[in-house]
Amino acid sequence: MVEARSRGYFGIGAEGISKSANVGALLRTGHAFGAAFCFTIGTGWDSRAGRTADTADTPLHVPMWRYATVADLSLPRGCKLVGVERVEDAIDLPSFRHPLNAAYVLGPERAGLSAALLARCDHVVKIPTRFSLNLAVAGALVLYDRLLQHGRFAERPVGSLGPIEAPGPTGHGPPRFRRTIPDWLAPPDENAKKP
């Protein structure tokens, strides 16, 4: 089985989650989709309790950062913070263009992301559902949408029974080789006179 690859990198995290199993499930979801890092903000996450849902033991394989407050949050340069929250002015997930390098952050089902964190987000997206979803389910939907957008997959057929064609060319063409070897790359001539 070939692992799906996508361009750029992403991290996933949660703010203010009280149930360690929910955080564990989110971490496992992020790890399954290829997260470059995971993080928590202001959570009382217990790694032992989180292992009941995170059977992959994600913090052993993916960097895990724990921040006490929103002010402490530090992301790599060029990484856009994307909040996932059901607020009126949020972008519907199916219409959102995912940044190449992003950190996605989710909050608790009832309270949502804090005002301080929403103010810090570069983008806020919402999953167009009737009500809030479980933390790991919401995270999985966002990461799956990212994979569809940044991954390299064949186009869907017009009908459900249509053939699935291989992905098109990348646009880079076949490799090009030099006809001559540049002087700086040529092996030393054994017969040349030494100074």
C-alpha positions in Angstrom: 0.0 0.0 0.0 1.4 3.4 -1.0 1.0 6.2 1.5 -0.8 9.3 0.2 1.6 12.2 -0.1 0.7 15.8 -0.3 2.5 19.1 -0.8 3.6 21.3 2.1 3.2 20.3 5.8 0.6 20.7 8.5 0.2 20.4 12.2 -3.0 19.8 14.2 -3.9 20.8 17.7 -6.6 21.5 20.2 -7.4 24.3 22.7 -9.2 23.8 26.0 -10.1 20.2 25.7 -10.8 18.5 29.0 -11.2 14.9 27.8 -7.8 13.3 27.2 -9.3 10.5 25.1 -10.7 13.2 22.6 -7.2 14.7 22.3 -5.7 11.3 21.9 -8.1 10.5 19.1 -7.3 13.8 17.4 -3.6 13.1 17.6 -4.0 9.6 16.2 -6.0 11.1 13.3 -3.4 13.7 12.6 -0.6 11.1 12.7 -2.6 8.9 10.2 -2.9 11.8 7.8 0.9 12.6 8.1 1.0 15.6 10.5 4.4 17.2 10.9 3.5 18.2 14.5 0.8 18.2 17.1 0.0 20.7 19.8 -2.3 21.5 22.7 -3.2 24.9 24.2 -4.4 25.1 27.8 -5.6 21.5 28.0 -5.2 19.2 31.0 -4.3 16.4 28.6 -3.0 13.3 30.3 -0.9 11.2 27.9 -1.7 8.0 29.7 -5.4 8.5 29.5 -5.0 9.7 25.9 -3.5 6.4 24.9 -6.9 4.7 25.2 -7.8 6.5 22.0 -4.3 7.1 20.5 -3.3 3.5 20.0 -0.6 4.7 17.6 1.1 6.5 20.5 1.5 9.6 18.3 3.8 11.6 20.6 6.5 9.0 20.2 6.5 9.5 16.4 5.4 13.1 15.8 6.6 16.2 17.7 4.1 17.3 20.4 4.1 20.8 21.8 2.1 21.8 24.8 1.3 25.5 25.4 -0.2 26.9 28.5 -1.8 29.9 26.9 -2.6 31.3 23.4 0.2 33.9 23.9 2.7 31.0 24.3 1.7 29.5 20.9 4.7 29.5 18.6 4.5 28.1 15.0 7.2 27.7 12.3 7.8 30.7 10.1 5.3 30.9 7.2 2.9 28.5 8.9 -0.7 29.8 8.8 -3.0 29.2 11.7 -6.4 27.8 10.7 -9.2 27.7 13.3 -12.0 25.2 12.8 -15.1 26.8 14.4 -18.8 27.3 13.7 -18.9 31.1 13.6 -20.9 33.1 11.1 -18.1 34.6 9.1 -16.1 31.4 8.8 -15.4 30.0 5.4 -17.2 26.7 4.5 -14.7 23.9 4.4 -15.6 22.8 0.8 -14.8 26.4 -0.4 -11.6 26.8 1.5 -8.2 26.9 -0.2 -5.8 25.2 2.3 -2.5 27.0 2.8 0.5 25.0 1.7 1.9 25.1 5.3 -0.8 25.2 8.0 -1.6 24.5 11.6 -5.2 23.5 12.3 -6.7 24.1 15.7 -10.0 22.9 17.1 -11.8 23.6 20.3 -14.3 21.9 22.6 -17.7 21.1 21.1 -19.7 23.4 23.5 -17.4 26.3 24.1 -15.5 26.4 20.9 -12.2 28.3 20.3 -11.4 31.2 22.6 -11.8 34.8 21.3 -8.0 35.3 21.8 -7.2 32.3 19.6 -9.8 33.2 16.9 -8.2 36.7 16.7 -4.8 35.1 16.2 -6.0 32.8 13.3 -5.1 33.6 9.8 -8.2 31.7 8.6 -11.3 30.3 10.2 -13.2 27.5 8.5 -16.4 25.7 9.4 -17.7 22.2 8.5 -21.2 22.7 7.1 -23.1 20.5 9.5 -26.2 21.1 11.6 -24.3 21.0 14.8 -20.8 20.5 16.2 -19.0 17.3 15.7 -16.7 15.2 17.9 -13.2 16.6 18.0 -11.5 13.7 16.1 -14.2 13.5 13.5 -14.0 17.2 12.8 -10.2 16.9 12.6 -10.5 14.0 10.2 -12.8 15.9 7.9 -10.5 18.9 7.7 -7.4 16.8 7.1 -9.2 14.7 4.5 -10.3 17.8 2.7 -6.6 19.1 2.8 -5.4 15.8 1.4 -7.9 16.0 -1.5 -6.7 19.5 -2.3 -3.0 19.1 -2.0 -2.6 15.4 -2.8 -2.1 14.0 -6.2 -5.0 11.8 -7.2 -6.8 10.9 -10.4 -9.9 12.9 -11.3 -13.2 11.3 -10.3 -15.1 9.7 -13.1 -18.3 11.3 -14.3 -20.5 8.4 -13.2 -20.1 5.9 -10.3 -19.2 3.1 -12.7 -16.8 5.1 -14.9 -13.2 4.2 -15.2 -10.6 5.8 -12.9 -7.7 7.1 -14.9 -4.2 7.6 -13.6 -3.2 11.1 -12.5 -2.0 13.3 -15.3 1.6 14.4 -15.8 3.2 16.7 -13.3 4.1 19.2 -16.0 7.8 18.9 -15.4 8.4 16.4 -18.3 11.0 13.6 -18.5 14.4 14.1 -17.0 16.9 15.9 -19.2 20.5 14.8 -19.5 23.5 16.8 -20.6 25.2 15.7 -23.8 28.6 16.8 -22.4 30.0 16.7 -18.9 31.0 20.1 -17.6 34.7 20.5 -16.7 33.9 20.9 -13.0 32.1 17.6 -13.0 34.4 15.6 -15.2 36.6 13.0 -13.5 40.3 13.9 -13.4 42.3 12.9 -16.4 44.9 10.3 -15.4 47.2 11.2 -18.3 47.2 15.0 -17.7 50.5 16.5 -16.7 50.8 17.4 -13.1 52.2 20.8 -12.2 
